[in-house]
Amino acid sequence: MRPTAATETFAGRDADVALLQGLLRDAVAGRGRCVLLEGDPGIGKSALLATGLAAARGLGCEVFWGAADELGQPFPLRAVLDCLEVATRPEDPWRTEILALLRQEHSPGMTGTGDPVLGATELLLALVDRTCESRPVLLVLDDMQWADQASLLVWHRLGRSVEQLPLLLVGAYRPVPRRAELDQLRRGLSGRGGTTRVLGPLAPQESLRLVAARAGGQSCGPELTHLAERAAGNPGYLTELVDALAREGGIRVTGGVAELAGRAVGGRAPASLAAAIADRLDFLSEQATATLRSAALLGTEFAVHDLAVVLRRPASELIAVLEEAVGAGVITEAGASLAFRYPLIRQALYEGTPQAVRTALHHEAARALSEAGAPTVQVAEQLLPAADTVDEWVLGWLADVAPTLTHRAPQTAIELLRRAIDHVRSDDPRRDLLASWLATALSGMGRNAEAAQQARQILGRTREPARIAEMAWVLAYTLMRTGRSAEALAELDSALAQRLPAEWAARLRALTALVRAVEGDYAAARQTAELAIEAGRAATDRLAVGVGLHVLSLERNFAGDERRNRELIDEALTVLGDDREHLDLRLLLLTNRVMADQNLDELGAVDGTLRLVRELAEQAGAARFTQVHVMIATYYFRLGRWDDALSELESIPELSEGRYSFLTLHGLLALIAGHRDDRTTASVHLKAVKTEPLAIADDRRNAGYVLLARALAAERDGLHAQACAELLPVLTPGTALEMDVRYLCLPELVRLAVLAGEDATARSAAEVCRAEAEVSATPAKLAAAQRCQGQLDRDAGPLLAAAEHYRVTHRRLELATTLEDASVLLAENGDTAAARSALGEAIEVYAELRADWDVRRADARTRPYGVRRGQRGRRDRPTTGWESLTPTELKVAHLVAQGRSNPDIAGALFLSRRTVQTHVSHILVKLAAHSRSEIAREAAHHAQ
């Protein structure tokens, strides 16, 4: 798409033109850039962009040029989809995939199908990455003040990665209306070294150059100069002023000097840019004006086909009036569509139509588009400005499309559903149908209080069994999500007391079981889940069976029976299949399976599971995307891949709602920082959870890394008793930590209790660990029990046996801490040689992890016994240069050198595109590089 503003005459702004040309050259050279232009209407933003970036295609760039539209604001991703020509390139499989995701015709599902907007966002970012792989890209979005919030998020995310792509990212917007999202975008851009520019009026001499050129001369006479001063340097006004005078023969050019002539002498001219535009429109025929008023309903840019549909006329009949409008400079070509020359022209036509007439026209346009088979969102776009025009057709249309609209544009669905409910009769059966979709949409948007209120209202009046069950589910699920489990159980009991369809009764029992599991009442949860599974199978309802099996797996995990836990997870995944309506539950089960495999130390299938989890979460944009990153980070932490764990956490652009993600992310970051003796970072993350009471059972279950980080911080300060106290919740009845963290905590609690002289606590922790290992003798539990018992008995033998397990299973931190403890016990018993050997291996692992605190602690603990680790010790990894790259960063760097895009690298390494982006950013910093080509040059000197 090419710029749509009039650019045939341009003057001045030489410095700004040079800036854009320089940024374009940088992008072509491989060094991405980002720039934002702010300026009033008519100030020349679009013309400046067209002039300064005119050489892009000649330099080999792929050019995407779009403009946001006021009518598109309620529709997620509208601006960026248009800009990247997603709908106009059906031959491109990547764009086809994006459209297919956004156009899915199904309901949001009971447990969530993922957010198609978030999914499309990830695919759009990958599309830009892949396009940059083959050539430099220029991406321009004008009129950003009208861009929808999701498009601005895409722009923000692109701005974070622009440094590693041959991409010039350009945006332009008006200062009014002021939007917080744009302010945030501008601040973020400035913080990353981007360029912001506020365009002011043209200088007097530049204004006269523009006027003279527009009039066909080389300079301006005194009368025309005086008149031009009224425009106060606004290029749009100057252009319209000259054109208005020229239409009436009010300018003559003599000897290259343009001057007022005839009736124009004395300064008769439009008083403002808006008046000048009105003057231009006055020259149109009545038929052309009427046609353009209808076109204004469709936005600043419109397709001739859509205009023909709205007018209910063949497109061939519109040719003459559209040619007239093009000739008059009112509209211009914009790729395969047409666009108003200035947004203000469209605004003048639109606002010049009386409100009542506008409303009726929008309603008629919506109906015409619907009858012509237009997409649901395009019809909704016309209904939104139709205010209170809700008739039988609107009610029928909305009842039919509510599932699709709720899934694709939930905010728009909420607005239209509210209007419809206000107008439909209380005895109309469509009232509760529309209201139930409203409750579902509100719940999906995370507007929990409103969703609960709406569901309660429906439950208070409906007598329809299926509707009662559906709204009970929405209400209870919302209450559970907000920590109000007792209320959720009460609502579920009330609904189940009524006669419900068999499949709904099974579902509500399954949800009851899930709520009880969240509350930690696993005995009741198991009993209820078994009933739900039996009922679900009888009713052939996969959701009820899947949720029930999920609850049973949680109960087995709580009981420490990881093998049965994994079997139940696999059974649930088989039951659910690949049904998209159960995507959120499938993702939860898959992440739990990764943890089960890790707890069993059976990692053969983990990489494949992780790949599937990443694909589902990223492509579908599920709400659990953050949780997936956090879960993978914990997996890498246990394997000693701490830098990879940090990259996973850094890849999260913003922490989404979820207690697991919040507690685990901050706990893990604080724990790694603590081990690396980074007190400042550890303190920041511990403060984030400092006031957390962990009063909810689910919070206590997810608090293991927080407890470990708090204990480590206290030990570092020499407060062994406090460190011991931080881990005491592990022994508190009802505190069931995730298994992988629990068996990190118990041996640490024994060690700290011994140091603090709290023998009773040490014995209690060792006994708990031993008893659990006897009930379910997994290798990880047995190793933890050996560690506890060895410390309690002051016997290095069990510790060395446990170390062998950790060595084989690549549990690096546990291996090092076990060897450290063993070295102390060996030294106590006088076996200095064995103590030195164990200490040396421990220090080697700590060095690998860059665990500076642990190195200092190990040395301090063994020094009194005269144990020295000899020549083997810490080999610091440089902080800059090729040698500073982590193993994963080395792999990424070599793939970058092959010209692979971030999505391709992600596929090759089983990572997410976001994680690869983070690795590339780290590589650029460490190598002091400015582009992927510089990474490639450096990699060429270090061929694998």
N, C-alpha and C positions, 0 to 999 in steps of 0.2 A: 504494500500500500504506500502511496506517495503522500506528502503533506497536502492538506486540503485548503490551507489559507492562501490568499492571493499573494504571490511572491514575484510577480513580474517586475515590480519596481522595489528596489532596496537601496538604501543609502545609510552611511554612518555605521556606528558600532564596530569600527575596525578592530579594536582590541578584543571584543567579544567574538568576532568572527575568527580571529587568529587563535583564540583560546580553543574554540571548538575544533578547528582544523588540527591544532596540536594534539588534542586529546584523541582525535580520530587516528592520527598517525601512530600514536602510542599503542592504541588498540590493535592496529594492523601489524605492529611490530611484536604483538603478543602480550603487551602490558595493559591489562584491563583498566578502565576508568569509569567514573560515575560523576554525573553533573546534574544539578537541579537549577532551573530558571524560574524565578518568581517575577510576576509583573501584572499590572492592571490590564483590563480588557483593551485591546487595540494598541498596546504598547509595542508590539512587534515580536513577541516571543516566537510565534510560528514562523514568521518570515526570517528571523535570525537563524533558527534551526535549519530551515531549508537552504539558506545561503551558506552557513558555516559547515554544513554536512553534505553539501552537494556532490562532493568528490567520492563519497563512500562506495558507490557501486564501481566506479572506475578503479578504485583501489582494491577491488576484489571482495568487498564486504557483502554479506547477506543482510539485507535491510528490512527491518520490520518497523512500520510507522503507523501508529494508531492514536486515537483521541477518545478519551472517556466521554460519556454522555450522561446528562442529568437523569434521564429516565432509567439508565442502567444501574443506578446506585443500589437498589434493593436486591440485585441479582448477583450472587457470588461469582467472581472471576470473569464477569462480563468484559471488563476493559482489557484485561490481558489476553483473554481468548481471542478477542477481535484483533488485538495488536499482533499476535503471533499467527494469525490467519488459520486458526485451528479448524474452523468450519469450512474454509474455502479451499482446502487442500486434501480432498478425500483420498488421493492416491498415496498419501503418506501414512504408513502403518502406525507411527507414534501418535500422530494427531487423531487417527481413527480410534486408537485405544482410549485417548482422553475423552472423546465424544461418547464412546460406548459407556464409559464409567459414569458420565454425567447424565446420560439419557436412560439409565436403567429404569424399567417400569415395574418396580416392586416396592412394597412397604418397608419402613425402617426396621421391621422385625422387633421381637419382644425383648431381646437382650442386646440389640444393636447390630447394625450391619456395617458399621464403619461410616465415617463421614466422607461422602463422595467429593466434597470440596477440598478437604485435606488430601485425599488421594489424588485428585486432579492437580493439586498444587505440586505434589511431589513429581508427578509425571511432567508437568510443565517445566519445572526446574531441570529435570533430566533432559527434556527436549532442547532447552537452551544449551546445556552441556554438550549434547551430541552435535548440535549444529555448529558450535564453536570448534568441534574436533576437526571439521573439514575446512572451515574458513573463518575469518574474523566476522563478528556480528555487530551490527548497529541496531539498537533497540530503543525506539523513541515512543514515549507516551505523552501526548499533549492533553491539556485540560484535566490534569490530575485532581483538581478540586472536586471533580464529579466521580472519580474512580470509586468503585465499591471497595469495602474493607479488605476482602480477600485478595483483590488485585494489588492493593497496597502492601499486603503481607508478602506476596510474591516478589514485588519490587524490593522490599526490605531484605528478603532472603537473597535475592540476586546481588544486592549491594554488598552483602557479607562475603560473597564468593568472587566478586568481580576481579579481584587482584590476581586470581589464578586462571583467568580465561582471557582470550583475545576478544573482549566484549566492551563496547562503549554503551553505557546505560545512561539514557538521557530522559529527564522528565521536566515538564513545564506546567505551571499552575498559576492561578490567580490568588491573591492574598485573601480574597473574600469569595465564598464563605470560609471562615477559618476552621480548620479541622485539626483535632488533636493528633490524628494518625499522621498527617503531613508534617506537623511539628516534630513528632517523634522520628519520622523518616529523615528529616533534615538534620536533627541532632545526631542521629546514628551515622549519617553520611559524613558529617563534619568530623566525628570522632574517629573515622577510618581513613581520613585523608582525602575525602572526596571534595568536589568543588560545588559551591553554591553561589548563585549570582542573582542579585535583585536588579532588574532592568528599570531604569528611570527614564524620564523624557529624553528625546534627542536634543543635542545641543542646537542652538539657533542656526548655525551654519549647516549642520546636518539636516535640519528640517527644511531649509531652503533648497539644499541639493535634492532632497526627495521630491519636493513640490515641483521644481524645475524639470526633473526627469519625468515625473508623471505627466506633466503638461506638454512634454515634447521639446523643451528648451534646454538651455545650458545654465541660465540664471533667472532670477526673478526681478521684476520691476518693483518699484516702491509700493504701489497699491496692493499687489499680490503679496508682497513681503509683509505689509501691515496686516492683511487679512490672515495670513498663515500664522501670525503670532497668537491668534485666538485659540489655536489647537494645542497650545502649551506643550509642544514637542511630542504629541501622541501620533505615531505613524498611521494608525488606522483612521483617525479623524482626518489627518492631512490627506490621505488617499481618497477618502470619501468626499472631502471638501472639493478637491480638484475635479473628481469625476462628476460631482453635482454641477459645478460650474461649466464643465465641458459639455454636459448634456444640453445646456441652454445656450451654448455658444458664448459663454461668458469669459473665455480666455483666448487671447491671440498671442502668437509667437512671432516676433520680429527681430531678425538678426540674432537669433538664439536667445532672446530675452522674452520670458513669459510674463504677460501682464493682463490685468483685468480689462475686459472690453464690454462695451454696450451697457446693458442694464446692470451688469455686475459691478460696475464702478460705484463706489460708495459702500461696498462691503456686504451686499446681500448674500448670505450664505447660511447653511444649516448651523444652528447654535451649538450643537453637540454631536458626538458620534451617533447617538441614538437617533437624533433628528436627521442626520445625513443618511442613515440607513432607511428611515421612513421615506425620505425623499427618493431614494433609489427604488423602493417598492412602489411608489406612486406611478412609476413609468410602466408598470406591468399591466396587462389587460385584466379585466375582472375574472376571466376564466383561469388565467395563470395564477392569480392571487388565491382564488378559491382552492385550486389544486395544491398550491404550496401550503396553505393552511392545514390541509389534510396530511401533507408530507411532514409538517412540523409535529404532528402527533407521534410520528415514528422515531423522532430524535434528530440529532444534528446530522447523522448519516442514515441513509435509507436505501433499500433496494427497490427498483422500479416495479418488480413483481409484487412486492408487499403493498406498494402504493396502489397498484391496479386492483389488488384484492380489497383493500380498504374502500376504494371508490366504487367497487363493483363495476369496473369498466375494463375492456381489453387494454393491454399495454400499448397496442398500436395506436389507440386513440389519444394517448398521452404524449406522443412524440412531439407534436407541434408546441404544446404549452411548455414542455420541459426544455425544448430548444430555445424558446423565448426566454425562459428563466436563466439558462446558461449564457445566452447572449447579453442579458442585462447584468450579468455578474452577480446574480443572486445565489445560484448554485454552481457547483463545479464537479468535475469527475473525481471520484475517489476509488480507484481500482475498478471493481465490477459494480460498484454502487455510485450513488450521487451523494453530495454533502452540501450543506449550506456554507456559503463562502466565509461567513463569520458566524460563530454561535449566537451573536447578538441579532443576526437576521432571523434565525430560527426563533429566538426569544421574542422578537417584535411581532412576528406572525402569530406565535402561540398565545402570547399575552394579549394580543389585539382581538382575539376571539373571546366573546363573553363567557364567563365561567360556566353558566348553565349549558351553553352550546358546546363548549369544550367537553364537558362531562358526557353529554349525549354522544358526541362524536367518538370519544374514547370507547364508550360502551358498544357502539356500532362497529368500530374497528375491531374490538375484541371478538365479537360474534362472527364477523366476516373472516377473520384470520382462523378462528376455530373451525368454521365450516370448510375452510380451504385446507385444513390439515396442518396448520402451523404448529410448531412445538408448544407444549404446555406453558413454558416460561414466557414465550413471546406473547401469548394471549394474556397471561397474568400481568405482563408489563403494561398492557392497555387498561386492564381492570383497576390497577392500583390508583391511577389518577381519576377514575370514574366515580370517586367519592361514594355517596350513598345510593348509587344506582344499582340496587340489588333486586332483580326480578326473577321470574321462574327460570329463565334460561341460565342466569348466573348461578342460581342454587343447584340446578341440575348439573351444570358443567363442573362446578366445584365439588359436588358429591362424587362425580366420576373420577376426577383427577387428583383428589386429595392425597392418595398414597404417593403418587409420583411427585407432586408439588412439595409435599412434606419432606420427601427425601432429597429433592434437588435444590429447593430454595425455601428452607424452613421459616426464615424470617418473613418472607412474602406470604407463605402459607398462613402463618399466624395472623397477619394483618387482614387477609381476605376472609379467613375463617371467622375472625371476631366480627367483622362486618355482617357476614351472612347470618351468624347466630343472632345478632341484634335485630335482623329483619324477618327471620323465619318465624312462623306461628308456633306457639307452644305445643300445639297438637300435631304438628308436622313431623312425621317420623325421621325426616332428614335432620331435624334439630340435634338429636342425640348423636347421630352419625357424624355430623360436622364437629360437634363439641368433643367427641372422642378423638377425632384426628387432631383437634387443637391441643388437647391434653398430651397426646403423643408427641406432637411437634415441640411443645414447651419442655417436655421431659428430655427430648433429644437435644435441645439447645442448652440444657443444664439450668433452666429456669425452674428450679425445683419447687419453690413455694407456689408459683403460679400453676405449675402442673398439678401439684397436690390439690390446690383449691378447685381447679377445674374438674379433676376426677371426683372429688367429694361432691360437687354440685350434681354431676351426672348420677352418681350413686344414690343421691338423695331423691331423685325423681324417676329413674328408669326402673322398669319392671322386666326388662328383657334379659334373660339369663346370660346370654353371651356377652352383652354389653356390661352387665354387672361384673362378670369375671374379668373382662378385659381391663376395665377401669380399676378394679381391685389390684390387678397386676401392676398397672402403671403407678398407682398410689403407693402400694407396698414397696415396689422397687425403688421409688423415689425416696421414701422414708428410710429404707435400708441404706441407701447411698449417702444419706445425710446423717447417719448415726442414730436414727430413731427407731431402733429395732423393735422395741416393745410395742410402739404404735403400729408398726408394720405387721407384727404378729396378730394384733387385735383386729386389724382390717382383714387379714387373710382368714382368720377364724370366722369372722362375720360373714364373709362371702361363701366360705365352704359350708356354712350352716344352711345355705339355700340349695335348691335343686339346680344344678348347673350342667351344661353339656359335658360329656365324659372327658373330652380332651382338655377342657378348661379346668375341670376339677383336678385332673392329674397335674396340670401345670402349676396350679396354685399350691398343691401339696409340695411339689418340687421346690417352689419358691420359699415356702415355709421352712423346708429343710435347710435351704441355703441361708436364710436369715438366722436360724438357730446355730448353724455352723459359724457364721460371722460373729455371733455372740459367744462362741466357745462352748456351747452346750452340745457336744458331739454325740452323746448317747441319744438324746432326743432327735438330733439331726439325722443320725443313721436310721433310726426307726421310721421317721417320716419319709426319708428318701427311699427306703425299700418299698413303702406303700405307694409312693409316687411312681416308681419305676414299674411296679406291677400294674398300676392303673394306666400308665402311659403306654405300656405294651398292649394292653387290652384295647385301648382307644387308638392304637397305631399313631401315637403322637411322639415324634422324635425329640421335640424340645423337652417335654416332660422327662423322658427317659435320659436325655443327655444331661440335663441339670441334676437329676437324681444321681446319676453315676458320678458326676463332678463332686457332689456332696460326699458320696461314699469315699471318693479318692482323698478328699480333704481329711475325712475322719481317719483313714488309714495312715495318712501322712502324720497326723497328730499322734497316732498310736505308735509311730515309728516303723510301720510296716511298709517300707518303701517299695518293695517288689510288688505287693498287692496294689499299692497306690498307682504304680505305673501300669499295671494290667487294667485297672479301672479307667485310667485316662485313655488308654488305647481303645478300650471298648466304647467309651463315650465318643471318641473321634470317629469311630466306625459308624456308630448310630447316626451322628449328625451329617456325615458325608461332606460334600462340598457345597451344601446349601448356603447361599450367601446371606440369607436372613438370620443365620446363627453365627455369623462371622466373629463377633466379639467373644462369644463363648468358646469357639474353636481356638482363637488366639490365646485365650486364658489357659485352655487345656494344653496347648502346645508349649507354652512357656513353663507350665508346671511339669511337663514331661522332661524338659531340659534339666530342671532342677532334680527330678527323680533320678535321671541317668547319672547326674553328677553325684548325688548322694550314694548311689550304688557303685560309684567309680567305674561305670560302664559307659565310656565316652565315644564308642565307635559310631553311634548314630547321631551324636549331638550336632555335628557340623551340618548334616542334612536337615535336621529339624530347625536349626537356626536359620538356614537359608530359606526354608518355607515360611518361618515366622517373619523374617524380614520382608519377604515378598508380599505376604498378605497384609502386614501392617503398613508398609510403605505405599503399595499400589492402591490399597483400599482406604488409606488414611484413617485407620481405626483410631479410636480414642486411646487405645492401649499402646500407641506408638512410643510414648515416653516410657511406659512400663517395660516395653521390649528392650529399649536401649539400656535401662537400668538393670534389667535381668541379665543381659549379655555382659554388662560391666562386672556384675558379681561373679559371673562365670570366669571371666578373664582374671579377676582378682585372685580367685582360688588357684588358678594355674600359674600365678606369678607374672602374668602379662599386665603389669600395672599401668604401663604407658598406654596400652590398648584400652584398658578399662577407663582411664581418664579421657581418652579420645572419644569413647562411646558417650560418656557423660557430657563432654563438651559439645557433642553433636546435637544435643537437645536444645533447640532455639529458645524454648520457653517451657517451664515445668507445668505440665497440665495437671488437672485435678486428679488426686489419687494419693491416699495416705501411704501406700507402699512406696510409690515413687518418691514422695517428699522425704520420708524418713530414711529410706535406703540410700538415696542420692546424697543427702547431706552427711549421713553417717559414714558412707564409704569414702567420700571426699575427705572428711575429717580424719578418718582412720589412715588413709594413705599418706596424707600430709603429716600426721603425727609420726608415723614410722619413718618418714623422710626428714623428720626434725624441722618441718616447716610450721612453726608455732603460729604464725600469723594466719595462714590459710586454715589450719585446723581450728583456730579460735573462731574465725568467721562462720564456719559451717556448724560448729557446736552451738554458737549463739543462735543460729537459725532454729534450732530445736531445743534451746535451753529451757523454754517455758512449757514444753510438751509434757503434760501430766501422764500420758500413756494410760488414760483411764479406760479406753475402749479395748476390748479383747483383741480386735484386729490390729490396733496400734501396737499393742504389746508383742504380738506375733511378729511384727515387721521391724522391731526396734533393736535387733541384735547388733547391727553395725554401729548404731548410736551408742549402745552400752559399751561396746569394745573401744570405741574412740574416746569416750569419757574416761574409761579405766586407764587407757594408755596415757591420756593427758595428766591424770592424777599421779600415775607412777613416774612420769617424767619429772614431775615436781617433787618427787620424793615422798608422796603421800600414799604409802602402801595400804593403809587401812581404808582410806577413801576409795582407792582404786578397787579394793576388794568389795566395798559396799556398792560400787557402781554396777558390779556384776551379780549382786545378790538376787535381783529379780529372776534370774535363771532358775533359782530354786523355789521361787514363790509359786504355790499351786495356781494353776490357771494361766501361767505365763508360758505359753508354748511357742518358743521361737521357731523360725524356719530351721529345719534340721541341719542344713549346712552351716548355719551360724551357731547353732546350739553347741555343736561339737568343736567349734573354735572357742566358745566361751567357757565351757566346763573345765578343760585343762588349764586355761588361763586363771580361772577362779581358784583352782587348787594351788597353783604356783603363788599367786598373790596372797592367798590366805596363809600359806606357810611363811612367806616373807613378813606378813603382818603379825605373826604369832597367833593367828586365829585357827587353832587346830580343829576345833569342832566344825567350823565352816569347811575346812579342807576335807575332812572326813565325809561330811554330808555331800559335798559335790562329787567326790570320788565314788561314793556309794550310789548316788543317782546315776552316774555315768555307767557304772558296772551293771546295775540292775537293768538299765535300758538296753545295754549290749546283750544281756542274757535273753531278754524278751525277743529282740530282733537283732541277730548277730551279723549285721552288715560289716564289711571291712572297715569303713570309716568309724563306726561306733566302737569296734573292738580296738582300733588304734587309739582312739581318744581315751578309752578305759585303761589301756596300758600306760598311757602318759600319766593319767591321774594317779594310778596305783604306784607307778614307779616314783613319782615325786613324794607321795605320801610315805612310801617305804624307804625312801632315800636309796633306791636301787636303780642303777643306770640300765640294767638289762632290758626291762620292758620298754624303756624309752628308745633304745637302739632298735628293738623289734618294730616299734611303731614307725621309727624313722625309715625303715626299709619299705614299709607300705607307702609312706608319703613320697619316697624316692621313685617308686615304680609308677605311682599314679600322678606324678608331676604336681603335687600339692607343695609349692615351693615355700611359702611362709611357714606352713606347719612343719615341713622338713627342717627348716633352719631353726625354729624355736625349739623343736624337740631335741635337735643336736646340741643346741646351746645348753638346755637343761641337763642333758646327759653329760656334757663336758664338765659342768659344775659338780655333778654327783661323782663322776670318775675322779675328779681332782680331790674331792672330799675324802675319797677312799684311797688316795695315794697313787692312782694309776695316771701319772702325769703324761706319759706318751699317748695313751688312748684319749685322754682329755684334750691334748693338743690337736690330735687328729680330728676329733669331733668338732672342736672349736674352729679349726681351719676350714672345714667344709661348711659350717654354719656361716662363717664370715664370707665365704665365696658366694653363697646364695644371697646373703644380705646385700653384698656388693652388686650382684646382678639386679636386685630389686631397688637399689639405691636407698636402702633402709638405714640411713645414717644413725638414727637413734638406737636401733637394735645393735649396730656395730659397737657403739659406745657402751651400751648396757652390757653386752657380752664380754667386752674387755674388762669392764669394771667388776663383773661378777667373778671372773676367773683370775684376775690379777692377784688377789690375796693368796692364791694357792701357787703362785709362781708360774702359772701357765701362760706361755706366749705363743702366738700363732705363727711365728717364724716369718719367712719371706712372703708367703701367700697372704694376701690381704686385699684391701680395697683398690681396685683399678678404676679410677674415676673416668666416666665417659665424658668427653668434651661437651661443652654446651653449644658449640657452633661447629660448622664444617661437616663434611661427609661422615666423619667418624662419630658425630653426635646423633646420627639417625638411629632410631630404634629398628629392630628387625622388620616390623611391619612397614615402617616408613621407607626402608630400603626397597622392599618389594614394590611399594607404591611408586617410588621414584623411578625405578626401572620400567615400570609399565607406562608412566607418564612419558618417559623417553621414547617409548614405542609409538607415541601419538595416541594412546588410548584415552578416551573420555572418562570422567568420573563414574558414570553409570557402568561403563564396560569394566573398569577396574573393580568396581563393587561386585560385579558378577563373577569376576575371576577369583577374587579373594574372599567371597562369601561375606562381604560387608555391606552396609547400607551406603547409598550415595552420599548421605550426609556425613557419615563417618569418614569416607574417603576424602571428602572436601576438607574435613578437619585435619586429616593427615597431610594433605597437600599444603594447607596453610602453615602447619608446623615446619614442613620441609622448606618452604620459601623463607621463613624466618631464620631457620638454622643455617641455610646456605647463603643468606643475604641476597637471595635471588628476587627478581621482579617479574618473572613470567615462567610459564611451563617450558619454554624453549631454553631458558637458562638452566632449569633443572636437567633438561635433556643433555645439555652440553657437559654439565658436571658429571652426570651418570656415565657419559661416554668415556670419561677418564677412569671410571671404576667399573669396568665391564664385569658382569657376573661370571 
